[in-house]
C-alpha cells in the first residue's frame, strides 16, 4: 500500500506572496494532491482558497520544497 504523505502547516512560516495582483498568505500544503490552502490578507470577506502548487510564484516554491 502506498505511503501517505503528511500535510505541512505553513502558518508559522508567515509566507506572504502576490497572486493575480492580490496578496495571499499560505496556510497549509497538501503533498498528496500538490495543492496549497491560501487566504487573502487584503479582503476580510474572502475565505480560504485551495490552489495548485504549480500556480504559485517560483520564490515561494523554493521555500516550501515539496520533496
VENPE-V677779 format. One record per helix or strand. SS is the DSSP state (~ for helix, > for strand). FROM is the first residue (numbers start at 0). TO is the last residue. If there is no record, write none. Layout:
SS & FROM & TO
SS & FROM & TO
This chain:
> & 7 & 8
~ & 10 & 12
> & 15 & 18
> & 21 & 29
> & 34 & 39
> & 47 & 51
~ & 52 & 54
~ & 57 & 63
